[in-house]
Amino acid sequence: MIYYLKHNLHKLNWAMIGNVLGMVLVAQACLMILPVIVDLIYHEGIYDSYLIVIAICLVLGYVLTRKKARVNSYFAKDGMIAVGLAWIVVSFFGGLPFYLSNEIPSFVDCFFEAVSGFTTTGSSILTEVENLKHATLFWRSFTHWIGGMGILVFILALLPKSNDRDMHIMRAEAPGPTIGKLVPRMRQSAMILYTMYMGLTIIQVILLLIGKMPLFDALCNTFGTAGTGGFAIKNTSIGAYNNSYYEVIITIFMILFGVNFNMYYFLLIKDFKQVFKNEELRTYLGVILFSIVCITLNILSMYNFDVLKSIRLASFQVGSIITTTGYSSCDYSIWPQFSKMILFLLTILGASAGSTGGGVKVSRMLIIVKKIKLDIQKLLHPQKVEAITMDGKVVDTEIVNQILAFFCSFIIIVGILLFLVSLNNLDFETTISSVITCIGNVGPGFGLCGPMGNFSMFSDFSKIVLSFAMLIGRLEIYPIIIFLSPVLGLRSVSKSFHKRKKRKMGNPQLDRVD
């Protein structure tokens, strides 16, 4: 293991990785000024906790960005490790204000809450959210907005210099099987994405204000919607307002933020053909409509056959779960098993690729279904030559293989996580749904961690495991696996050990191999 680490980690461009981490820390320090302002407005006296963390981030960020790299470019592995490290570092320092202010006494709980915020999961260990200070509530919700589009994509949008290598960072952080540039320059693509992201955010805030929601509440609820996170500022989430207008607006925007942002770009440039022929969008909206109809019919009797109320509740929960937002307007854990099973399947499915939503993604499911269909056709007609297509274009075989590898990795990782979390000895429903909801970045699950529950009953060990499940889900497995590859690459360690042993024995052929 030591030999492997020594002879492989030095191959990484650590100076460039350090520069990226430095920029992340500086950006985080700047963003933390906002909760300081909130605290000064409400005079609650915890601004010093944020100022301490800001100072630490600025110092560390300055040190890391000062180190000049010999090579100004980096490769895919460097980008993936930089992204994996960045999200862990951001979560660590993002949770420090909770700990220093004593709003959340346990540091493990602080880390869990911060990871849940930045990964836009929305799972919480807090039992009484309304007891928190305004600055804490704001920062919790704001982490959703920061993490929604991606921390490093945000930085790429601000960087004065960018090159094609920056694509490695965006590919590692952006959700979905493929990622492409909207325009030739990476920085411009990132700026366009964030412009659209901010535009939709501002529109939702305005619409909620029109409905007379307080400004603070409108901002926090919008941050959770935009990032598809779901940290609520009320103990009973959005249901606490008991306001149909709020629920309708939030439902619409949850669904909008679950759409691939490339579609909004095509709308802006008036390329409507690209939007209408997009199979993922049609499937995404079709699944939502189908789920709403099924659940509405299933719960109709529970609400005295009030059709409008049933549709409203079904729409909100479906929109919340498929986009992995995690808000709730009612306790859906009391719904019939059929409705709960639909929501559970939507938890796994997730939103569109290139959106702020989590989950497996609709595009991956589409390609898998088409792959199964194609394989069946080949069995029936061996001579038939056909390819998998999406939006009228042939899907590259490498992409299909990557998706299959993703699913295999997903199943294996879920199995390992279930095994580890089961040590907590909680009921079956809670154990299963906690892992699925965390790796899917959904937030609430079923059982004890349902819409009216939380994750406070889990042990510190389980909380750490679930924290990494959230990171794995947000970064879609590979960046975290590559980050942990020195530890997980036992085969490579073994091969390296045997190569070294044979070199010492004087094998001339292996002397040329490295």
C-alpha positions, 0 to 999 in steps of 0.5 A: 500500500505504501509503495503504491501511494509513494509511486502513484500519488506523485504523478498527480498535478498536486500544485494545480489541485492545490490551486483549485482547492485554494480558489474554492476556499476563497470563494467559500469565504466570500459567500459566507459574508452573506450569513454574517450580514443576515446575523447583523440584521437580526442581531442574534450574535453568532456572526463571529463564528462565520468570521473565524471560518472566513479568516481560516478559509482566506488564509488557507486559500491564499497559501494554496493559490500562491504555489505555482504549478510547473505544468499549467494543465491537468488531466481527467484524474487530476480533475476528478481528485480535485473535485472530490477533495473540493467537496469534502473540504467545502463540507468540512469548513461549511459545517464549522460555523454550526459547531462554533456557534453551538447551534449544532453541538456535535461536529459529526452532525455539523459535517452531516448537515453541511454535506447534506446542504452542499450535495443538495440532499436535504437530509437533516439531523435537526429535530427543531429547525425553528429554534435555529438562528436566522443566519444558520437557517440562511446558510443551510439553505444557501448551501443548496443554492451553491451546490446545485449548479456545482461549486467548481462550475461557479468558480469556472464562471469567474475565472479570468483564464480557462482552457479545454482542460477545465472540462475535466472539472466540469465533467466530474461535477456536472450530473449526467452521462455526458456533458457538453459545452454550450459555447466553445469557451468553457468559462462562457458556458459556465457563465451562461449556466449560472445566468439562467440559474440566477434568473430562475431563482430571482423569478421564483423569489418575486413570485413568492413575494407576490404571494406575501411570503416574508422575504427571508422565507422566500429566499430560503425556500427558493434556495432549496427549490433552485438547488433541489435541496429541500432544507426547510425553515419550518418543522413541517416543511412547506406544509407549515404555510398551509398555502396553496399558492406557495405550493403551486409555485414551488411545485412548478419551479421544482419541476423546472429546476429538474429540467436539463439547463441546455433546454433553457439555452435552446429556448433563449437562442430560439432553437425550439426544435432541439427542445421538442425532439428531446427524448429525456425531457418528454420522458421526464414530463411523462413520468411526472404526469403519469405518477401524479395521475396514479397517486391522485386516484390512489389517495382520493378517498383519503381527502374526501374525494377532493380532486383539486386537493389530491392533485395539488398534494400529489403534484407537490410530492411527485415534483419534490421526489423526482427532482430530489428536492425533498420538500413536503406539503403533507405526511406522505408516509401515511399514504397507501403502499402503492403511492409510496412505492411510486415515490420510492421508484422516483427517488431512484430515478431522479431528474434530468441530466444537466439539471440541479436534481440528483438520482440516477437520471432519466437519460441513463434509464432511457439508454438502459431500456433501449439497450435491453430492447436492442439486445432482445431484438438481436436475440430474435434477429441475429443478422439485424444491425441496429444502434441505440439512438437518443434525439435522433443521434447514435449513442456512442458505444463507450457512453453505453458501456459507461452507463452500464458500469455506472449501474453496476457500481451503483448497485455494489455501492448501495449494497456496501452502504446498506451493510454498514448502515444496518449495523445501526439495527434500525428497522428495514424500511428506515435502513433501506430508504435512508441509503437510497435517499442519501445516495440519490440526494433526495432528503426524506425517506420512509420510516423514521427518516420520513417527511416528518422525521429526521436522521438524528437517531443514527449513530455517528458511524452511520452519519459518516457513512451516509455523508459519503453516500451523499457525496458519492451520489452528488458526484456520481460515483467516479470522482469519489472512487478515483479519489479513494483509488489508492485505498481501493486499488488492492489489485494495483497494489498487489501488481506493483508489489510483485513487479518490485519483487521481480525487479529485485530478482533481476527480471530484465523485462520487468525493468522496462515496465512502470 
